[in-house]
Amino acid sequence: MSALVTRRALLRRYIATIPPFYQPNSQPRHVNGSAEAAQALGLATLNVTSFAIMATGGTLWALDISNLAEMRRKMRGGLGIDESDNSDQEAEEKLEEWLAVILSRKQEEDGKKAASDVQQKKKPEQESSR
């Protein structure tokens, strides 16, 4: 469909360049550059999008995938992940544990940094009081 739309637009542009019968062809016709650019951008977007959709459909057809559940099953099988629903919960729990460890480390580092900043501020005050 996008090829037909593009072909029709190009044919219309070609016909517009042909001068009417018994008219001089030394005077070029007025061209609206911004309208031409907008139409070209629209046609290019249409063609790229239609190609991407066709490529995606062809890939899914070649891999014998007809719905999202089949894609999920094939991807997990290729990655070596269990098919059970518990694996999702276990993976989420592992991620939560890992995130808690990282955040606790960050909090400890921030606490140590704040304590060292306080100590550094006290040293000049003690030296000035002597």
N, CA, C and O atoms as CSV, one atom per row, in Angstrom:
chain,resi,resn,atom,element,x,y,z
A,1,MET,N,N,0.824,-1.187,0.000
A,1,MET,CA,C,0.000,0.000,0.000
A,1,MET,C,C,0.871,1.254,0.000
A,1,MET,O,O,0.588,2.206,-0.727
A,2,SER,N,N,1.939,1.260,0.820
A,2,SER,CA,C,2.788,2.445,0.869
A,2,SER,C,C,3.510,2.653,-0.459
A,2,SER,O,O,3.754,3.790,-0.863
A,3,ALA,N,N,3.851,1.560,-1.139
A,3,ALA,CA,C,4.490,1.690,-2.448
A,3,ALA,C,C,3.540,2.344,-3.449
A,3,ALA,O,O,3.970,3.149,-4.275
A,4,LEU,N,N,2.255,2.006,-3.383
A,4,LEU,CA,C,1.281,2.622,-4.288
A,4,LEU,C,C,1.113,4.113,-3.995
A,4,LEU,O,O,0.997,4.921,-4.917
A,5,VAL,N,N,1.101,4.473,-2.716
A,5,VAL,CA,C,0.972,5.883,-2.339
A,5,VAL,C,C,2.196,6.662,-2.815
A,5,VAL,O,O,2.069,7.770,-3.336
A,6,THR,N,N,3.367,6.085,-2.636
A,6,THR,CA,C,4.598,6.748,-3.068
A,6,THR,C,C,4.632,6.878,-4.587
A,6,THR,O,O,4.995,7.931,-5.111
A,7,ARG,N,N,4.257,5.817,-5.294
A,7,ARG,CA,C,4.253,5.850,-6.757
A,7,ARG,C,C,3.285,6.921,-7.266
A,7,ARG,O,O,3.601,7.649,-8.207
A,8,ARG,N,N,2.119,7.014,-6.650
A,8,ARG,CA,C,1.134,8.010,-7.065
A,8,ARG,C,C,1.664,9.424,-6.843
A,8,ARG,O,O,1.466,10.298,-7.686
A,9,ALA,N,N,2.340,9.655,-5.709
A,9,ALA,CA,C,2.887,10.987,-5.429
A,9,ALA,C,C,4.003,11.337,-6.411
A,9,ALA,O,O,4.078,12.473,-6.880
A,10,LEU,N,N,4.861,10.383,-6.725
A,10,LEU,CA,C,5.939,10.648,-7.678
A,10,LEU,C,C,5.384,10.897,-9.080
A,10,LEU,O,O,5.879,11.770,-9.793
A,11,LEU,N,N,4.373,10.147,-9.479
A,11,LEU,CA,C,3.753,10.347,-10.781
A,11,LEU,C,C,3.094,11.727,-10.864
A,11,LEU,O,O,3.183,12.397,-11.892
A,12,ARG,N,N,2.445,12.143,-9.801
A,12,ARG,CA,C,1.825,13.465,-9.754
A,12,ARG,C,C,2.879,14.562,-9.899
A,12,ARG,O,O,2.648,15.557,-10.586
A,13,ARG,N,N,4.044,14.381,-9.248
A,13,ARG,CA,C,5.126,15.366,-9.363
A,13,ARG,C,C,5.692,15.386,-10.780
A,13,ARG,O,O,6.009,16.452,-11.307
A,14,TYR,N,N,5.817,14.222,-11.393
A,14,TYR,CA,C,6.344,14.145,-12.755
A,14,TYR,C,C,5.401,14.832,-13.737
A,14,TYR,O,O,5.845,15.589,-14.600
A,15,ILE,N,N,4.119,14.575,-13.609
A,15,ILE,CA,C,3.135,15.184,-14.506
A,15,ILE,C,C,3.108,16.701,-14.320
A,15,ILE,O,O,2.864,17.438,-15.276
A,16,ALA,N,N,3.356,17.168,-13.101
A,16,ALA,CA,C,3.366,18.613,-12.853
A,16,ALA,C,C,4.537,19.295,-13.552
A,16,ALA,O,O,4.469,20.495,-13.821
A,17,THR,N,N,5.617,18.558,-13.855
A,17,THR,CA,C,6.766,19.168,-14.527
A,17,THR,C,C,6.561,19.302,-16.023
A,17,THR,O,O,7.262,20.088,-16.660
A,18,ILE,N,N,5.633,18.568,-16.606
A,18,ILE,CA,C,5.382,18.630,-18.046
A,18,ILE,C,C,4.528,19.865,-18.328
A,18,ILE,O,O,3.458,20.020,-17.740
A,19,PRO,N,N,4.989,20.747,-19.220
A,19,PRO,CA,C,4.207,21.965,-19.499
A,19,PRO,C,C,2.955,21.627,-20.306
A,19,PRO,O,O,2.924,20.643,-21.045
A,20,PRO,N,N,1.920,22.464,-20.153
A,20,PRO,CA,C,0.710,22.252,-20.953
A,20,PRO,C,C,1.024,22.381,-22.454
A,20,PRO,O,O,2.049,22.940,-22.844
A,21,PHE,N,N,0.137,21.862,-23.261
A,21,PHE,CA,C,0.323,21.874,-24.711
A,21,PHE,C,C,0.393,23.311,-25.228
A,21,PHE,O,O,-0.402,24.153,-24.810
A,22,TYR,N,N,1.309,23.595,-26.110
A,22,TYR,CA,C,1.545,24.910,-26.713
A,22,TYR,C,C,1.958,25.964,-25.683
A,22,TYR,O,O,1.642,27.142,-25.848
A,23,GLN,N,N,2.632,25.570,-24.665
A,23,GLN,CA,C,3.163,26.505,-23.682
A,23,GLN,C,C,4.687,26.413,-23.706
A,23,GLN,O,O,5.238,25.332,-23.917
A,24,PRO,N,N,5.370,27.532,-23.492
A,24,PRO,CA,C,6.847,27.465,-23.489
A,24,PRO,C,C,7.340,26.720,-22.244
A,24,PRO,O,O,6.766,26.828,-21.161
A,25,ASN,N,N,8.419,25.964,-22.439
A,25,ASN,CA,C,8.959,25.219,-21.306
A,25,ASN,C,C,10.182,25.900,-20.718
A,25,ASN,O,O,10.900,25.304,-19.915
A,26,SER,N,N,10.424,27.139,-21.109
A,26,SER,CA,C,11.584,27.854,-20.576
A,26,SER,C,C,11.307,28.461,-19.206
A,26,SER,O,O,12.242,28.804,-18.483
A,27,GLN,N,N,10.050,28.598,-18.844
A,27,GLN,CA,C,9.690,29.149,-17.540
A,27,GLN,C,C,9.342,28.003,-16.590
A,27,GLN,O,O,8.329,27.329,-16.779
A,28,PRO,N,N,10.178,27.776,-15.565
A,28,PRO,CA,C,9.852,26.693,-14.623
A,28,PRO,C,C,8.627,27.053,-13.789
A,28,PRO,O,O,8.341,28.222,-13.532
A,29,ARG,N,N,7.936,26.038,-13.387
A,29,ARG,CA,C,6.749,26.258,-12.557
A,29,ARG,C,C,7.165,26.575,-11.124
A,29,ARG,O,O,8.256,26.212,-10.684
A,30,HIS,N,N,6.282,27.254,-10.411
A,30,HIS,CA,C,6.543,27.590,-9.007
A,30,HIS,C,C,6.474,26.319,-8.154
A,30,HIS,O,O,5.541,25.526,-8.283
A,31,VAL,N,N,7.447,26.138,-7.302
A,31,VAL,CA,C,7.511,24.957,-6.437
A,31,VAL,C,C,7.487,25.422,-4.993
A,31,VAL,O,O,8.230,26.328,-4.615
A,32,ASN,N,N,6.636,24.807,-4.185
A,32,ASN,CA,C,6.559,25.109,-2.757
A,32,ASN,C,C,7.475,24.125,-2.029
A,32,ASN,O,O,7.110,22.970,-1.811
A,33,GLY,N,N,8.653,24.588,-1.660
A,33,GLY,CA,C,9.664,23.719,-1.072
A,33,GLY,C,C,9.257,23.104,0.253
A,33,GLY,O,O,9.542,21.932,0.501
A,34,SER,N,N,8.598,23.868,1.106
A,34,SER,CA,C,8.229,23.323,2.417
A,34,SER,C,C,7.149,22.256,2.284
A,34,SER,O,O,7.169,21.263,3.012
A,35,ALA,N,N,6.213,22.446,1.370
A,35,ALA,CA,C,5.174,21.425,1.167
A,35,ALA,C,C,5.784,20.163,0.565
A,35,ALA,O,O,5.409,19.048,0.928
A,36,GLU,N,N,6.734,20.350,-0.363
A,36,GLU,CA,C,7.418,19.194,-0.955
A,36,GLU,C,C,8.193,18.423,0.118
A,36,GLU,O,O,8.169,17.192,0.148
A,37,ALA,N,N,8.876,19.157,0.993
A,37,ALA,CA,C,9.663,18.511,2.049
A,37,ALA,C,C,8.762,17.780,3.036
A,37,ALA,O,O,9.084,16.674,3.469
A,38,ALA,N,N,7.643,18.387,3.393
A,38,ALA,CA,C,6.712,17.737,4.323
A,38,ALA,C,C,6.132,16.470,3.709
A,38,ALA,O,O,5.992,15.449,4.382
A,39,GLN,N,N,5.796,16.548,2.419
A,39,GLN,CA,C,5.264,15.355,1.758
A,39,GLN,C,C,6.333,14.269,1.661
A,39,GLN,O,O,6.034,13.091,1.862
A,40,ALA,N,N,7.577,14.650,1.356
A,40,ALA,CA,C,8.661,13.671,1.272
A,40,ALA,C,C,8.914,13.018,2.624
A,40,ALA,O,O,9.146,11.811,2.702
A,41,LEU,N,N,8.869,13.812,3.687
A,41,LEU,CA,C,9.065,13.258,5.020
A,41,LEU,C,C,7.943,12.288,5.378
A,41,LEU,O,O,8.196,11.222,5.940
A,42,GLY,N,N,6.728,12.650,5.060
A,42,GLY,CA,C,5.594,11.771,5.327
A,42,GLY,C,C,5.691,10.467,4.557
A,42,GLY,O,O,5.439,9.397,5.109
A,43,LEU,N,N,6.057,10.550,3.277
A,43,LEU,CA,C,6.197,9.334,2.474
A,43,LEU,C,C,7.340,8.460,2.970
A,43,LEU,O,O,7.214,7.237,3.020
A,44,ALA,N,N,8.459,9.087,3.338
A,44,ALA,CA,C,9.590,8.308,3.844
A,44,ALA,C,C,9.229,7.621,5.161
A,44,ALA,O,O,9.578,6.459,5.373
A,45,THR,N,N,8.540,8.328,6.031
A,45,THR,CA,C,8.111,7.741,7.302
A,45,THR,C,C,7.157,6.573,7.061
A,45,THR,O,O,7.267,5.528,7.703
A,46,LEU,N,N,6.234,6.758,6.143
A,46,LEU,CA,C,5.301,5.691,5.805
A,46,LEU,C,C,6.031,4.465,5.271
A,46,LEU,O,O,5.724,3.340,5.666
A,47,ASN,N,N,6.993,4.671,4.379
A,47,ASN,CA,C,7.730,3.546,3.799
A,47,ASN,C,C,8.584,2.826,4.836
A,47,ASN,O,O,8.617,1.596,4.857
A,48,VAL,N,N,9.269,3.563,5.687
A,48,VAL,CA,C,10.113,2.932,6.708
A,48,VAL,C,C,9.266,2.168,7.714
A,48,VAL,O,O,9.615,1.054,8.104
A,49,THR,N,N,8.155,2.760,8.134
A,49,THR,CA,C,7.279,2.091,9.097
A,49,THR,C,C,6.683,0.827,8.504
A,49,THR,O,O,6.625,-0.206,9.171
A,50,SER,N,N,6.243,0.899,7.260
A,50,SER,CA,C,5.666,-0.300,6.642
A,50,SER,C,C,6.720,-1.381,6.457
A,50,SER,O,O,6.417,-2.564,6.613
A,51,PHE,N,N,7.953,-1.001,6.127
A,51,PHE,CA,C,9.014,-1.998,6.008
A,51,PHE,C,C,9.308,-2.645,7.356
A,51,PHE,O,O,9.500,-3.859,7.430
A,52,ALA,N,N,9.344,-1.850,8.420
A,52,ALA,CA,C,9.613,-2.395,9.757
A,52,ALA,C,C,8.514,-3.365,10.182
A,52,ALA,O,O,8.800,-4.414,10.759
A,53,ILE,N,N,7.273,-3.023,9.903
A,53,ILE,CA,C,6.161,-3.904,10.263
A,53,ILE,C,C,6.231,-5.204,9.466
A,53,ILE,O,O,6.001,-6.284,10.008
A,54,MET,N,N,6.551,-5.094,8.172
A,54,MET,CA,C,6.669,-6.296,7.343
A,54,MET,C,C,7.833,-7.163,7.811
A,54,MET,O,O,7.711,-8.388,7.850
A,55,ALA,N,N,8.961,-6.546,8.168
A,55,ALA,CA,C,10.110,-7.311,8.638
A,55,ALA,C,C,9.802,-8.003,9.962
A,55,ALA,O,O,10.192,-9.153,10.167
A,56,THR,N,N,9.113,-7.316,10.851
A,56,THR,CA,C,8.736,-7.918,12.129
A,56,THR,C,C,7.795,-9.093,11.919
A,56,THR,O,O,7.974,-10.152,12.519
A,57,GLY,N,N,6.789,-8.908,11.064
A,57,GLY,CA,C,5.861,-10.000,10.767
A,57,GLY,C,C,6.562,-11.174,10.116
A,57,GLY,O,O,6.268,-12.324,10.443
A,58,GLY,N,N,7.482,-10.910,9.201
A,58,GLY,CA,C,8.234,-11.981,8.557
A,58,GLY,C,C,9.111,-12.736,9.528
A,58,GLY,O,O,9.222,-13.960,9.452
A,59,THR,N,N,9.734,-12.015,10.438
A,59,THR,CA,C,10.577,-12.666,11.449
A,59,THR,C,C,9.739,-13.546,12.361
A,59,THR,O,O,10.112,-14.684,12.646
A,60,LEU,N,N,8.612,-13.024,12.820
A,60,LEU,CA,C,7.739,-13.819,13.682
A,60,LEU,C,C,7.198,-15.041,12.938
A,60,LEU,O,O,7.062,-16.109,13.536
A,61,TRP,N,N,6.892,-14.908,11.659
A,61,TRP,CA,C,6.425,-16.034,10.868
A,61,TRP,C,C,7.529,-17.076,10.722
A,61,TRP,O,O,7.277,-18.273,10.854
A,62,ALA,N,N,8.772,-16.614,10.446
A,62,ALA,CA,C,9.888,-17.536,10.272
A,62,ALA,C,C,10.213,-18.279,11.567
A,62,ALA,O,O,10.635,-19.435,11.530
A,63,LEU,N,N,10.019,-17.629,12.698
A,63,LEU,CA,C,10.308,-18.258,13.989
A,63,LEU,C,C,9.104,-19.005,14.545
A,63,LEU,O,O,9.171,-19.553,15.645
A,64,ASP,N,N,8.002,-19.033,13.796
A,64,ASP,CA,C,6.785,-19.742,14.182
A,64,ASP,C,C,6.246,-19.231,15.519
A,64,ASP,O,O,5.950,-20.011,16.424
A,65,ILE,N,N,6.128,-17.918,15.621
A,65,ILE,CA,C,5.593,-17.276,16.830
A,65,ILE,C,C,4.299,-16.573,16.442
A,65,ILE,O,O,4.281,-15.734,15.541
A,66,SER,N,N,3.208,-16.927,17.138
A,66,SER,CA,C,1.937,-16.314,16.791
A,66,SER,C,C,1.359,-15.435,17.895
A,66,SER,O,O,0.405,-14.696,17.652
A,67,ASN,N,N,1.912,-15.502,19.094
A,67,ASN,CA,C,1.428,-14.617,20.157
A,67,ASN,C,C,2.550,-14.356,21.158
A,67,ASN,O,O,3.639,-14.919,21.052
A,68,LEU,N,N,2.270,-13.511,22.110
A,68,LEU,CA,C,3.279,-13.092,23.068
A,68,LEU,C,C,3.709,-14.232,23.992
A,68,LEU,O,O,4.873,-14.300,24.386
A,69,ALA,N,N,2.791,-15.119,24.339
A,69,ALA,CA,C,3.133,-16.238,25.224
A,69,ALA,C,C,4.151,-17.163,24.548
A,69,ALA,O,O,5.081,-17.643,25.197
A,70,GLU,N,N,3.976,-17.412,23.249
A,70,GLU,CA,C,4.939,-18.254,22.535
A,70,GLU,C,C,6.301,-17.577,22.465
A,70,GLU,O,O,7.329,-18.238,22.613
A,71,MET,N,N,6.322,-16.266,22.240
A,71,MET,CA,C,7.594,-15.558,22.192
A,71,MET,C,C,8.301,-15.621,23.538
A,71,MET,O,O,9.511,-15.836,23.600
A,72,ARG,N,N,7.545,-15.433,24.614
A,72,ARG,CA,C,8.118,-15.494,25.953
A,72,ARG,C,C,8.695,-16.884,26.229
A,72,ARG,O,O,9.790,-17.010,26.777
A,73,ARG,N,N,7.954,-17.919,25.848
A,73,ARG,CA,C,8.408,-19.292,26.066
A,73,ARG,C,C,9.694,-19.580,25.284
A,73,ARG,O,O,10.622,-20.187,25.819
A,74,LYS,N,N,9.749,-19.150,24.030
A,74,LYS,CA,C,10.939,-19.400,23.208
A,74,LYS,C,C,12.140,-18.610,23.723
A,74,LYS,O,O,13.256,-19.129,23.746
A,75,MET,N,N,11.926,-17.375,24.130
A,75,MET,CA,C,13.037,-16.569,24.644
A,75,MET,C,C,13.579,-17.149,25.948
A,75,MET,O,O,14.793,-17.221,26.140
A,76,ARG,N,N,12.699,-17.556,26.826
A,76,ARG,CA,C,13.145,-18.138,28.094
A,76,ARG,C,C,13.832,-19.475,27.876
A,76,ARG,O,O,14.793,-19.802,28.572
A,77,GLY,N,N,13.344,-20.246,26.916
A,77,GLY,CA,C,13.996,-21.514,26.606
A,77,GLY,C,C,15.393,-21.297,26.055
A,77,GLY,O,O,16.315,-22.043,26.384
A,78,GLY,N,N,15.556,-20.284,25.221
A,78,GLY,CA,C,16.863,-19.972,24.662
A,78,GLY,C,C,17.828,-19.429,25.695
A,78,GLY,O,O,19.036,-19.637,25.591
A,79,LEU,N,N,17.306,-18.741,26.683
A,79,LEU,CA,C,18.151,-18.183,27.743
A,79,LEU,C,C,18.394,-19.164,28.883
A,79,LEU,O,O,19.217,-18.903,29.760
A,80,GLY,N,N,17.682,-20.296,28.877
A,80,GLY,CA,C,17.858,-21.302,29.918
A,80,GLY,C,C,17.117,-20.979,31.201
A,80,GLY,O,O,17.553,-21.387,32.277
A,81,ILE,N,N,16.024,-20.267,31.119
A,81,ILE,CA,C,15.231,-19.910,32.297
A,81,ILE,C,C,14.081,-20.891,32.414
A,81,ILE,O,O,13.515,-21.315,31.407
A,82,ASP,N,N,13.730,-21.255,33.657
A,82,ASP,CA,C,12.611,-22.173,33.903
A,82,ASP,C,C,11.312,-21.630,33.334
A,82,ASP,O,O,11.155,-20.426,33.133
A,83,GLU,N,N,10.397,-22.531,33.082
A,83,GLU,CA,C,9.074,-22.150,32.603
A,83,GLU,C,C,8.103,-21.874,33.751
A,83,GLU,O,O,7.032,-21.311,33.528
A,84,SER,N,N,8.461,-22.259,34.956
A,84,SER,CA,C,7.539,-22.111,36.086
A,84,SER,C,C,7.383,-20.635,36.462
A,84,SER,O,O,8.270,-19.815,36.223
A,85,ASP,N,N,6.233,-20.326,37.057
A,85,ASP,CA,C,5.970,-18.960,37.489
A,85,ASP,C,C,6.797,-18.579,38.706
A,85,ASP,O,O,7.010,-17.395,38.967
A,86,ASN,N,N,7.270,-19.588,39.461
A,86,ASN,CA,C,8.072,-19.302,40.643
A,86,ASN,C,C,9.398,-18.651,40.266
A,86,ASN,O,O,9.965,-17.893,41.053
A,87,SER,N,N,9.890,-18.941,39.074
A,87,SER,CA,C,11.167,-18.358,38.673
A,87,SER,C,C,11.057,-16.838,38.591
A,87,SER,O,O,12.016,-16.129,38.895
A,88,ASP,N,N,9.898,-16.336,38.183
A,88,ASP,CA,C,9.708,-14.892,38.141
A,88,ASP,C,C,9.753,-14.304,39.548
A,88,ASP,O,O,10.398,-13.281,39.780
A,89,GLN,N,N,9.075,-14.945,40.471
A,89,GLN,CA,C,9.075,-14.450,41.852
A,89,GLN,C,C,10.458,-14.571,42.463
A,89,GLN,O,O,10.902,-13.678,43.185
A,90,GLU,N,N,11.143,-15.675,42.177
A,90,GLU,CA,C,12.495,-15.842,42.711
A,90,GLU,C,C,13.435,-14.787,42.136
A,90,GLU,O,O,14.264,-14.225,42.852
A,91,ALA,N,N,13.301,-14.531,40.862
A,91,ALA,CA,C,14.152,-13.519,40.233
A,91,ALA,C,C,13.868,-12.139,40.830
A,91,ALA,O,O,14.797,-11.364,41.058
A,92,GLU,N,N,12.617,-11.830,41.080
A,92,GLU,CA,C,12.276,-10.552,41.697
A,92,GLU,C,C,12.846,-10.454,43.110
A,92,GLU,O,O,13.347,-9.403,43.509
A,93,GLU,N,N,12.768,-11.558,43.872
A,93,GLU,CA,C,13.317,-11.551,45.230
A,93,GLU,C,C,14.830,-11.375,45.207
A,93,GLU,O,O,15.382,-10.642,46.027
A,94,LYS,N,N,15.502,-12.039,44.276
A,94,LYS,CA,C,16.955,-11.872,44.165
A,94,LYS,C,C,17.304,-10.439,43.799
A,94,LYS,O,O,18.261,-9.871,44.326
A,95,LEU,N,N,16.532,-9.863,42.903
A,95,LEU,CA,C,16.772,-8.481,42.518
A,95,LEU,C,C,16.552,-7.540,43.699
A,95,LEU,O,O,17.330,-6.605,43.894
A,96,GLU,N,N,15.518,-7.771,44.478
A,96,GLU,CA,C,15.266,-6.941,45.653
A,96,GLU,C,C,16.394,-7.060,46.669
A,96,GLU,O,O,16.826,-6.059,47.241
A,97,GLU,N,N,16.874,-8.288,46.895
A,97,GLU,CA,C,17.988,-8.487,47.834
A,97,GLU,C,C,19.235,-7.763,47.339
A,97,GLU,O,O,19.917,-7.092,48.114
A,98,TRP,N,N,19.531,-7.896,46.060
A,98,TRP,CA,C,20.710,-7.251,45.501
A,98,TRP,C,C,20.603,-5.736,45.625
A,98,TRP,O,O,21.569,-5.066,45.987
A,99,LEU,N,N,19.423,-5.202,45.321
A,99,LEU,CA,C,19.208,-3.767,45.408
A,99,LEU,C,C,19.326,-3.281,46.856
A,99,LEU,O,O,19.861,-2.200,47.101
A,100,ALA,N,N,18.829,-4.074,47.821
A,100,ALA,CA,C,18.939,-3.699,49.235
A,100,ALA,C,C,20.406,-3.657,49.660
A,100,ALA,O,O,20.808,-2.762,50.404
A,101,VAL,N,N,21.206,-4.614,49.196
A,101,VAL,CA,C,22.638,-4.632,49.534
A,101,VAL,C,C,23.326,-3.392,48.964
A,101,VAL,O,O,24.106,-2.739,49.657
A,102,ILE,N,N,23.043,-3.077,47.731
A,102,ILE,CA,C,23.671,-1.915,47.092
A,102,ILE,C,C,23.275,-0.631,47.807
A,102,ILE,O,O,24.122,0.224,48.063
A,103,LEU,N,N,21.998,-0.492,48.129
A,103,LEU,CA,C,21.546,0.717,48.808
A,103,LEU,C,C,22.114,0.829,50.217
A,103,LEU,O,O,22.417,1.932,50.670
A,104,SER,N,N,22.264,-0.294,50.918
A,104,SER,CA,C,22.847,-0.241,52.258
A,104,SER,C,C,24.313,0.166,52.187
A,104,SER,O,O,24.786,0.924,53.033
A,105,ARG,N,N,25.037,-0.333,51.185
A,105,ARG,CA,C,26.437,0.086,51.008
A,105,ARG,C,C,26.513,1.587,50.757
A,105,ARG,O,O,27.350,2.284,51.330
A,106,LYS,N,N,25.647,2.062,49.910
A,106,LYS,CA,C,25.627,3.490,49.589
A,106,LYS,C,C,25.322,4.316,50.833
A,106,LYS,O,O,25.929,5.363,51.056
A,107,GLN,N,N,24.377,3.839,51.641
A,107,GLN,CA,C,24.015,4.562,52.853
A,107,GLN,C,C,25.191,4.565,53.833
A,107,GLN,O,O,25.451,5.585,54.472
A,108,GLU,N,N,25.900,3.450,53.962
A,108,GLU,CA,C,27.065,3.398,54.848
A,108,GLU,C,C,28.153,4.354,54.378
A,108,GLU,O,O,28.762,5.050,55.191
A,109,GLU,N,N,28.398,4.392,53.073
A,109,GLU,CA,C,29.412,5.302,52.535
A,109,GLU,C,C,29.032,6.748,52.788
A,109,GLU,O,O,29.887,7.560,53.141
A,110,ASP,N,N,27.767,7.078,52.615
A,110,ASP,CA,C,27.311,8.438,52.874
A,110,ASP,C,C,27.460,8.783,54.356
A,110,ASP,O,O,27.840,9.903,54.700
A,111,GLY,N,N,27.163,7.823,55.229
A,111,GLY,CA,C,27.304,8.062,56.667
A,111,GLY,C,C,28.754,8.277,57.059
A,111,GLY,O,O,29.053,9.172,57.849
A,112,LYS,N,N,29.663,7.469,56.519
A,112,LYS,CA,C,31.091,7.631,56.805
A,112,LYS,C,C,31.596,8.970,56.281
A,112,LYS,O,O,32.393,9.637,56.941
A,113,LYS,N,N,31.137,9.363,55.102
A,113,LYS,CA,C,31.571,10.626,54.518
A,113,LYS,C,C,31.079,11.798,55.359
A,113,LYS,O,O,31.810,12.767,55.567
A,114,ALA,N,N,29.857,11.711,55.836
A,114,ALA,CA,C,29.313,12.786,56.675
A,114,ALA,C,C,30.077,12.867,57.998
A,114,ALA,O,O,30.348,13.959,58.497
A,115,ALA,N,N,30.423,11.706,58.562
A,115,ALA,CA,C,31.173,11.704,59.825
A,115,ALA,C,C,32.562,12.295,59.631
A,115,ALA,O,O,33.032,13.047,60.484
A,116,SER,N,N,33.225,11.971,58.533
A,116,SER,CA,C,34.567,12.524,58.294
A,116,SER,C,C,34.496,14.030,58.036
A,116,SER,O,O,35.411,14.766,58.407
A,117,ASP,N,N,33.422,14.488,57.407
A,117,ASP,CA,C,33.250,15.929,57.190
A,117,ASP,C,C,33.078,16.661,58.518
A,117,ASP,O,O,33.612,17.755,58.699
A,118,VAL,N,N,32.335,16.063,59.441
A,118,VAL,CA,C,32.128,16.670,60.757
A,118,VAL,C,C,33.452,16.734,61.510
A,118,VAL,O,O,33.754,17.741,62.150
A,119,GLN,N,N,34.242,15.665,61.437
A,119,GLN,CA,C,35.541,15.639,62.126
A,119,GLN,C,C,36.485,16.679,61.535
A,119,GLN,O,O,37.228,17.330,62.268
A,120,GLN,N,N,36.461,16.836,60.225
A,120,GLN,CA,C,37.335,17.826,59.598
A,120,GLN,C,C,36.929,19.237,59.985
A,120,GLN,O,O,37.785,20.114,60.094
A,121,LYS,N,N,35.661,19.469,60.192
A,121,LYS,CA,C,35.207,20.793,60.604
A,121,LYS,C,C,35.596,21.079,62.046
A,121,LYS,O,O,35.864,22.228,62.400
A,122,LYS,N,N,35.632,20.032,62.894
A,122,LYS,CA,C,35.981,20.224,64.303
A,122,LYS,C,C,37.464,20.508,64.468
A,122,LYS,O,O,37.833,21.261,65.369
A,123,LYS,N,N,38.334,19.936,63.635
A,123,LYS,CA,C,39.782,20.137,63.759
A,123,LYS,C,C,40.177,21.603,63.649
A,123,LYS,O,O,40.925,22.077,64.504
A,124,PRO,N,N,39.719,22.348,62.649
A,124,PRO,CA,C,40.104,23.769,62.596
A,124,PRO,C,C,39.570,24.559,63.788
A,124,PRO,O,O,40.217,25.510,64.228
A,125,GLU,N,N,38.414,24.189,64.318
A,125,GLU,CA,C,37.860,24.892,65.474
A,125,GLU,C,C,38.717,24.633,66.710
A,125,GLU,O,O,38.923,25.538,67.519
A,126,GLN,N,N,39.216,23.408,66.864
A,126,GLN,CA,C,40.056,23.077,68.017
A,126,GLN,C,C,41.400,23.779,67.905
A,126,GLN,O,O,41.930,24.256,68.908
A,127,GLU,N,N,41.966,23.852,66.693
A,127,GLU,CA,C,43.254,24.516,66.519
A,127,GLU,C,C,43.135,26.024,66.759
A,127,GLU,O,O,44.051,26.636,67.308
A,128,SER,N,N,42.038,26.612,66.360
A,128,SER,CA,C,41.866,28.055,66.544
A,128,SER,C,C,41.614,28.400,68.009
A,128,SER,O,O,41.927,29.514,68.429
A,129,SER,N,N,41.061,27.486,68.795
A,129,SER,CA,C,40.789,27.756,70.201
A,129,SER,C,C,42.048,27.649,71.044
A,129,SER,O,O,42.042,28.104,72.188
A,130,ARG,N,N,43.125,27.071,70.533
A,130,ARG,CA,C,44.358,26.918,71.324
A,130,ARG,C,C,45.020,28.194,71.448
A,130,ARG,O,O,46.074,28.284,72.076
